[in-house]
Amino acid sequence: MGDNTIKVGEYIVIQKQNYKKLHKLNKPNSSVTVGKDSLNLNGIVGCKFYSTFKMISRSSKRSKEYDLELTEEAANLIDEIGLKVSGTDNRNIYDDGRSQKLSATEISDLKSDSTKASDIVETLITNSKTFHNKTEFSQEKYLKKKEKKYFEFIQILRPNLRIITEILYKLDPSKVQGIRIDTLSQIITLSNISSEGNHLLYDSGSNGLLAAALLSAMGSEAKGKLIHMHPGNMSQKQALLAMNFDSEHLNKCLSVNVYSALRQVYQGCDTHTQETVLENESNLKRKAADNIEHESKIPKLDDSQVVDSEVKEVNMDDSQSIKKKPKWHFDNIAAAEVLTNKVDSLVIASKEDPQNIFLELIQFVKPGRPFVIYYSVAEPLQNLYMTLKSSSNVAALKLTCNWMRNYQILHERTHPEVMMNGSSGFLLTGYVLK
């Protein structure tokens, strides 16, 4: 993450005004759809992050395909046009659909012939009967609406935790369990993430957002490990991969299935080793049956030759079993070793009831270390709070709710946003005593 240039194979964020899109740059001449526009990303590789590009139409009329050209900064439509004459009020303006002199065909031809968005909007203003009679506020509102429609600049941003959280939350809050950036910051703070310690995370569906946040807080020079437990076969890693961590930093996160990891801790084996043993046993039985069937055809061997052949067969079986073992097998072993030595914090964000999960995982937390449990509604956390309150192995229990309002800050028009989600889940926090 130290290099500030755009490279193939990394994630980028494409911003057009207030719209942001997360995209993986798989090849230099790839295309991406932003709204109704198709952008060719051929010219961005090797440029610096936070560079601004102008959208150049690839062909003639009504085309939505654009090439990108590097530019210094995005032009401001209001500053380019400049408002000089405005009315006192809008009482004499009627929306009868005849205020614009240009027809739809003429406006379409104007889009294809003009090279700048300001030329299109200025022509529309010149041919409007009512624009100069509008108030200054109405004129600014009109220009912002046209600027949004004809805006021709994009910016390539480097993905970071705040931007990724905003993008995923705006797409679908349920895909990240309703975790906003303010709640995410509370989780990182209350769990006391450090680069020296080992940390345990149980996440059952936040698109890897919590894993990305905790691994980012640990830092690239971290000496500890992050154990990312999940209930399925594969962990969700979209946000984790979008952070563009290097391989050494990414390897500090061990993504393991919760059942396989706990089986490795308690029994010292997992399902894959058992399957391998059964396969080896069945292979040996087949070999024995074949040997019995064709025993008369096989010539007798000396004892030394028999011993050598048995050693070779054992070595071949061992090498085959080692080759068959996947990466998650070794991740389970590494995670079990960390859990045996106990971890420095526990974070749980689950879609199911967290009580049984917490009671199972709390035994792997060192005394005096914090835990944080996130849930989208309060009732399961209230039940867990009452259960833990009656026990003597936790302290400093708190059940909190984050409440945040976004404000629009404009001259004489400052107010809370009209459309917003008031809740971002609940947090149950405390410390393990024994």
Wavefront OBJ file of the C-alpha trace (Angstrom):
o trace
v 0.000 0.000 0.000
v 3.032 2.277 0.046
v 3.041 2.884 -3.741
v 0.697 5.672 -4.853
v 0.350 4.563 -8.495
v -2.591 2.717 -10.029
v -1.674 -0.886 -10.897
v -3.375 -3.772 -12.670
v -4.793 -6.342 -10.250
v -5.623 -3.827 -7.496
v -8.948 -2.372 -6.404
v -9.776 1.253 -7.206
v -12.656 3.588 -6.327
v -14.216 5.562 -9.191
v -15.878 8.777 -8.012
v -18.214 10.882 -10.124
v -19.549 13.752 -7.995
v -21.151 12.068 -4.949
v -21.326 8.620 -6.563
v -18.562 6.104 -5.737
v -18.013 2.638 -7.185
v -15.556 -0.064 -6.087
v -13.879 -1.838 -9.008
v -11.053 -4.336 -9.453
v -8.719 -3.419 -12.313
v -8.116 -6.886 -13.772
v -6.632 -5.709 -17.082
v -5.532 -2.308 -18.446
v -8.109 -2.048 -21.259
v -11.105 -3.069 -19.136
v -14.397 -1.170 -19.102
v -16.662 -0.271 -16.194
v -20.207 1.036 -16.081
v -20.770 4.166 -13.990
v -24.462 4.980 -14.004
v -25.469 4.879 -17.685
v -21.945 5.591 -18.951
v -19.372 2.993 -20.016
v -15.793 4.068 -19.238
v -12.673 2.618 -20.870
v -9.954 2.475 -18.184
v -7.049 2.123 -20.609
v -5.416 5.445 -19.698
v -5.384 5.245 -15.902
v -2.698 2.554 -15.322
v 0.502 4.154 -14.043
v -1.186 7.405 -12.999
v -1.319 8.582 -9.410
v -4.277 7.927 -7.143
v -6.632 10.922 -6.702
v -5.965 11.972 -10.316
v -8.822 13.604 -12.231
v -9.828 12.426 -15.710
v -12.093 13.979 -18.325
v -14.619 11.788 -20.132
v -14.121 11.959 -23.928
v -16.888 10.465 -26.081
v -15.596 7.602 -28.255
v -18.078 7.947 -31.133
v -20.846 10.172 -32.419
v -24.393 10.954 -31.344
v -26.069 9.444 -28.280
v -23.023 7.374 -27.399
v -22.498 6.376 -23.778
v -18.936 5.061 -24.259
v -16.090 7.267 -23.081
v -12.295 7.319 -23.012
v -10.462 8.994 -20.130
v -7.997 11.850 -20.484
v -5.835 13.042 -17.598
v -6.545 16.635 -16.532
v -5.490 18.998 -13.755
v -8.822 19.516 -12.005
v -12.558 19.234 -12.569
v -14.286 22.340 -13.876
v -17.049 23.931 -11.807
v -20.073 24.577 -13.992
v -21.455 27.412 -11.850
v -18.107 29.247 -11.850
v -17.686 28.837 -15.630
v -21.132 30.157 -16.501
v -21.417 32.862 -13.846
v -24.831 34.035 -12.663
v -25.380 37.755 -13.329
v -29.133 38.435 -13.517
v -31.741 36.914 -11.194
v -35.320 37.625 -10.229
v -36.829 38.514 -6.848
v -39.350 35.661 -6.645
v -40.886 32.861 -8.719
v -44.569 33.790 -8.407
v -44.963 34.708 -12.102
v -43.190 31.583 -13.439
v -45.460 28.810 -14.722
v -44.287 25.315 -15.635
v -46.224 24.879 -18.895
v -43.486 22.908 -20.709
v -42.845 25.698 -23.237
v -40.088 27.650 -21.490
v -37.307 25.919 -23.485
v -37.098 26.970 -27.156
v -34.911 24.034 -28.226
v -36.527 20.722 -29.136
v -35.386 17.332 -27.871
v -33.672 16.576 -31.213
v -31.774 19.878 -31.149
v -30.622 19.231 -27.582
v -29.437 15.742 -28.577
v -27.457 17.219 -31.489
v -26.032 19.822 -29.136
v -24.696 17.087 -26.832
v -22.816 15.373 -29.667
v -21.406 18.600 -31.179
v -20.279 20.321 -27.948
v -16.953 19.513 -26.309
v -17.718 21.017 -22.885
v -20.652 20.598 -20.511
v -20.670 24.354 -19.848
v -21.362 25.026 -23.561
v -24.427 22.765 -23.469
v -25.845 24.311 -20.292
v -25.095 27.866 -21.430
v -26.991 27.233 -24.670
v -29.924 25.813 -22.701
v -29.947 28.907 -20.448
v -29.799 31.280 -23.452
v -32.818 29.586 -25.050
v -34.815 29.463 -21.792
v -37.598 32.042 -21.365
v -37.807 31.823 -17.570
v -34.245 31.248 -16.300
v -33.320 34.907 -15.791
v -36.591 35.556 -13.908
v -35.823 32.885 -11.304
v -34.338 33.674 -7.929
v -30.632 33.135 -7.318
v -31.412 30.049 -5.224
v -33.586 28.574 -8.009
v -30.883 29.266 -10.593
v -28.251 27.467 -8.497
v -30.620 24.536 -8.041
v -31.194 24.396 -11.814
v -27.448 24.495 -12.558
v -26.709 21.724 -10.024
v -29.343 19.561 -11.672
v -27.811 20.148 -15.123
v -24.272 19.686 -13.799
v -25.241 16.283 -12.412
v -26.641 15.311 -15.814
v -23.760 16.588 -17.976
v -20.840 16.179 -15.559
v -17.800 14.939 -17.497
v -15.077 14.356 -14.880
v -14.209 11.395 -12.678
v -11.589 10.872 -9.986
v -9.741 7.647 -9.130
v -9.438 7.199 -5.356
v -7.367 4.782 -3.294
v -9.658 2.417 -1.330
v -9.568 2.960 2.427
v -11.726 1.741 5.279
v -14.027 4.775 5.368
v -14.718 4.769 1.616
v -15.294 0.996 1.465
v -17.677 1.161 4.436
v -19.671 3.989 2.830
v -19.904 2.173 -0.524
v -21.042 -1.155 0.963
v -23.488 0.547 3.354
v -25.093 2.585 0.553
v -25.403 -0.465 -1.717
v -27.240 -2.590 0.866
v -26.934 -2.125 4.657
v -28.124 -5.696 5.258
v -25.067 -7.093 3.416
v -22.807 -5.578 6.115
v -25.268 -6.221 8.977
v -26.049 -2.483 9.134
v -22.549 -1.546 10.359
v -21.832 2.143 9.735
v -18.433 3.806 9.965
v -19.222 5.218 13.437
v -20.089 1.754 14.763
v -16.996 0.299 13.116
v -14.778 2.866 14.847
v -16.401 2.019 18.196
v -15.710 -1.702 17.680
v -12.026 -1.041 16.884
v -11.633 1.227 19.929
v -13.484 -0.940 22.453
v -11.703 -4.153 21.399
v -8.289 -2.534 22.037
v -6.682 -3.758 18.812
v -2.874 -3.669 18.924
v -0.053 -4.852 16.674
v 1.506 -7.029 19.375
v -1.495 -9.174 20.295
v -3.542 -11.981 18.772
v -7.220 -11.246 18.163
v -10.267 -13.430 17.538
v -13.138 -12.401 15.256
v -16.359 -14.306 14.575
v -18.155 -12.817 11.562
v -21.128 -14.457 9.880
v -21.798 -11.981 7.084
v -20.321 -8.474 6.748
v -18.514 -8.964 3.398
v -15.184 -9.015 5.221
v -15.648 -5.465 6.562
v -14.784 -6.277 10.176
v -11.792 -8.398 9.171
v -10.499 -5.520 7.022
v -10.999 -3.043 9.879
v -9.222 -5.145 12.517
v -6.357 -6.119 10.199
v -5.904 -2.469 9.187
v -5.825 -1.426 12.862
v -3.164 -4.071 13.595
v -0.909 -2.554 10.916
v 1.490 -4.027 8.381
v 4.233 -4.489 11.018
v 1.995 -6.537 13.328
v 3.570 -9.467 15.125
v 0.300 -11.105 16.105
v -2.424 -12.909 14.168
v -6.086 -12.233 13.458
v -8.238 -15.376 13.550
v -11.255 -14.780 11.336
v -13.890 -17.420 12.142
v -16.900 -17.929 9.885
v -19.726 -20.518 9.821
v -19.610 -21.396 6.096
v -17.212 -23.159 3.763
v -15.704 -19.906 2.453
v -15.223 -16.614 4.262
v -16.487 -13.337 2.816
v -13.465 -11.280 1.783
v -14.664 -8.494 -0.535
v -13.760 -5.609 1.785
v -10.597 -7.378 2.953
v -9.291 -7.773 -0.609
v -10.403 -4.254 -1.564
v -7.965 -2.782 0.962
v -5.070 -3.882 -1.322
v -3.009 -5.314 1.537
v 0.296 -6.876 0.522
v 0.612 -10.663 0.807
v 2.618 -10.526 4.047
v 0.008 -8.326 5.726
v -2.889 -10.402 4.361
v -1.347 -13.652 5.622
v -1.661 -12.388 9.207
v -5.415 -13.046 8.878
v -6.284 -16.739 9.295
v -9.763 -17.403 7.878
v -11.067 -20.663 9.329
v -14.386 -22.418 9.673
v -15.491 -22.217 13.309
v -16.364 -25.922 13.552
v -13.147 -27.140 11.914
v -11.005 -24.847 14.071
v -12.673 -25.946 17.316
v -12.395 -29.601 16.279
v -8.692 -29.032 15.699
v -8.355 -27.515 19.189
v -10.279 -30.244 21.026
v -9.411 -33.350 18.994
v -6.211 -32.389 17.185
v -7.630 -33.423 13.787
v -10.034 -32.211 11.126
v -12.310 -33.769 8.529
v -9.688 -33.778 5.800
v -7.217 -35.872 7.761
v -9.984 -38.352 8.604
v -10.980 -38.601 4.934
v -7.349 -39.135 3.975
v -7.007 -41.931 6.544
v -10.189 -43.623 5.266
v -8.978 -43.333 1.667
v -5.625 -44.826 2.606
v -7.358 -47.685 4.473
v -9.614 -48.432 1.521
v -6.637 -48.337 -0.838
v -4.757 -50.767 1.409
v -7.778 -53.117 1.517
v -8.022 -53.074 -2.270
v -4.318 -53.803 -2.566
v -4.634 -56.676 -0.082
v -7.557 -58.162 -2.019
v -5.664 -57.922 -5.288
v -2.645 -59.550 -3.669
v -4.763 -62.446 -2.392
v -6.411 -62.921 -5.773
v -3.144 -63.007 -7.714
v -0.984 -64.559 -5.017
v -0.206 -67.614 -7.076
v 1.119 -65.521 -9.974
v 3.562 -63.446 -7.899
v 7.050 -64.942 -7.446
v 8.505 -65.185 -3.955
v 10.789 -62.381 -2.767
v 13.554 -62.175 -0.213
v 12.891 -60.554 3.173
v 15.104 -57.555 2.338
v 13.202 -56.923 -0.906
v 9.863 -57.127 0.940
v 11.024 -54.569 3.547
v 12.260 -52.178 0.819
v 8.993 -52.376 -1.088
v 6.954 -51.722 2.084
v 9.077 -48.636 2.895
v 8.589 -47.306 -0.645
v 4.798 -47.788 -0.432
v 4.626 -45.981 2.922
v 6.704 -43.085 1.577
v 4.491 -42.826 -1.511
v 1.329 -42.809 0.630
v 2.795 -40.112 2.895
v 3.788 -37.908 -0.036
v 0.350 -38.301 -1.634
v -1.433 -37.409 1.621
v 0.768 -34.322 2.066
v -0.004 -33.128 -1.466
v -3.730 -33.552 -0.923
v -3.881 -31.299 2.124
v -5.355 -27.847 1.240
v -4.420 -24.446 2.643
v -7.267 -24.369 5.164
v -5.852 -27.498 6.808
v -2.697 -25.622 7.785
v -4.744 -22.514 8.718
v -6.719 -24.668 11.161
v -3.508 -25.924 12.758
v -2.096 -22.372 13.061
v -5.386 -21.038 14.457
v -5.600 -23.895 16.993
v -2.099 -23.093 18.193
v -3.037 -19.422 18.731
v -6.287 -20.353 20.486
v -4.462 -22.750 22.796
v -2.225 -19.871 23.945
v -5.340 -17.617 24.169
v -6.064 -14.288 22.465
v -6.070 -10.641 23.550
v -9.587 -9.654 22.410
v -12.809 -11.145 21.081
v -15.143 -9.518 18.525
v -18.431 -11.127 17.489
v -20.775 -9.863 14.746
v -23.302 -12.567 13.956
v -26.634 -12.902 12.230
v -27.619 -15.721 14.596
v -28.118 -15.469 18.363
v -24.650 -14.667 19.771
v -25.112 -16.240 23.228
v -23.908 -19.791 22.507
v -21.111 -18.502 20.261
v -19.850 -16.154 22.961
v -20.010 -18.752 25.743
v -17.964 -21.121 23.569
v -15.306 -18.612 22.479
v -14.836 -16.711 25.748
v -12.655 -19.524 27.127
v -9.965 -18.612 24.571
v -9.642 -15.012 25.841
v -6.948 -14.063 28.358
v -8.045 -12.602 31.720
v -8.334 -8.820 31.757
v -8.917 -8.603 27.991
v -11.952 -6.942 26.321
v -14.757 -8.406 24.231
v -17.221 -6.684 21.874
v -20.458 -8.224 20.581
v -22.402 -6.520 17.788
v -25.993 -7.292 16.869
v -28.513 -5.438 14.738
v -31.294 -5.525 17.399
v -31.148 -5.232 21.170
v -33.151 -8.247 22.455
v -30.503 -11.035 22.064
v -27.876 -8.774 23.647
v -30.238 -7.991 26.535
v -30.678 -11.717 27.233
v -26.917 -12.260 27.077
v -26.385 -9.238 29.343
v -28.655 -10.762 32.026
v -26.903 -14.140 31.681
v -23.436 -12.635 32.075
v -24.547 -10.345 34.900
v -25.310 -13.383 37.044
v -21.878 -14.947 36.379
v -18.561 -13.975 37.927
v -16.173 -14.316 34.999
v -16.888 -10.935 33.273
v -16.932 -7.311 34.423
v -17.754 -3.773 33.230
v -20.703 -4.880 31.091
v -22.229 -2.150 28.927
v -24.990 -2.284 26.337
v -24.868 0.768 24.056
v -26.503 2.042 20.874
v -24.808 4.341 18.372
v -26.953 7.181 17.047
v -25.653 9.515 14.362
v -27.235 12.164 12.140
v -25.770 13.523 8.931
v -26.198 17.255 8.312
v -26.353 19.253 5.116
v -24.097 22.299 5.550
v -25.050 25.094 3.122
v -25.497 28.837 3.462
v -28.870 29.485 5.149
v -29.846 25.876 4.368
v -28.211 23.829 7.168
v -30.402 20.978 8.388
v -30.288 17.201 9.029
v -30.549 14.998 5.986
v -34.127 14.033 5.190
v -33.423 10.439 4.136
v -31.202 8.558 6.576
v -31.041 5.457 8.749
v -31.117 6.343 12.434
v -29.866 3.052 13.906
v -26.649 1.138 13.373
v -27.057 -1.794 15.747
v -26.102 -2.362 19.390
v -22.851 -3.191 21.171
v -22.364 -5.307 24.282
v -18.895 -4.773 25.742
v -16.997 -5.926 28.821
v -13.832 -7.551 30.170
v -13.010 -11.192 30.882
v -11.953 -11.930 34.471
v -11.150 -15.624 34.383
l 1 2 3 4 5 6 7 8 9 10 11 12 13 14 15 16 17 18 19 20 21 22 23 24 25 26 27 28 29 30 31 32 33 34 35 36 37 38 39 40 41 42 43 44 45 46 47 48 49 50 51 52 53 54 55 56 57 58 59 60 61 62 63 64 65 66 67 68 69 70 71 72 73 74 75 76 77 78 79 80 81 82 83 84 85 86 87 88 89 90 91 92 93 94 95 96 97 98 99 100 101 102 103 104 105 106 107 108 109 110 111 112 113 114 115 116 117 118 119 120 121 122 123 124 125 126 127 128 129 130 131 132 133 134 135 136 137 138 139 140 141 142 143 144 145 146 147 148 149 150 151 152 153 154 155 156 157 158 159 160 161 162 163 164 165 166 167 168 169 170 171 172 173 174 175 176 177 178 179 180 181 182 183 184 185 186 187 188 189 190 191 192 193 194 195 196 197 198 199 200 201 202 203 204 205 206 207 208 209 210 211 212 213 214 215 216 217 218 219 220 221 222 223 224 225 226 227 228 229 230 231 232 233 234 235 236 237 238 239 240 241 242 243 244 245 246 247 248 249 250 251 252 253 254 255 256 257 258 259 260 261 262 263 264 265 266 267 268 269 270 271 272 273 274 275 276 277 278 279 280 281 282 283 284 285 286 287 288 289 290 291 292 293 294 295 296 297 298 299 300 301 302 303 304 305 306 307 308 309 310 311 312 313 314 315 316 317 318 319 320 321 322 323 324 325 326 327 328 329 330 331 332 333 334 335 336 337 338 339 340 341 342 343 344 345 346 347 348 349 350 351 352 353 354 355 356 357 358 359 360 361 362 363 364 365 366 367 368 369 370 371 372 373 374 375 376 377 378 379 380 381 382 383 384 385 386 387 388 389 390 391 392 393 394 395 396 397 398 399 400 401 402 403 404 405 406 407 408 409 410 411 412 413 414 415 416 417 418 419 420 421 422 423 424 425 426 427 428 429 430 431 432 433 434
